[in-house]
């Protein structure tokens, strides 16, 4: 994924982000974590600044 992002290759980035998401979902399932509940914290953007993406200053509660 990092290589695709560095190269700016949109097609590869889409594939790689998909792979990362699939692994994340698998790991959450293995450990009994409900992703819908976990991401609820960020449903309206960053819990501190409300931005999407986060606009907090570096070092703040990102």
VENVENNOR-V877947 format. One record per run of one state. SS is the DSSP state (H for helix, E for strand, L for the rest). FROM is the first residue (numbers start at 1). TO is the last residue. If there is no record, write none. Layout:
BEGIN
{{SS:FROM:TO} {SS:FROM:TO}}
END
This chain:
BEGIN
{{L:1:1} {H:2:7} {L:8:9} {H:10:30} {L:31:34} {H:35:42} {L:43:62}}
END
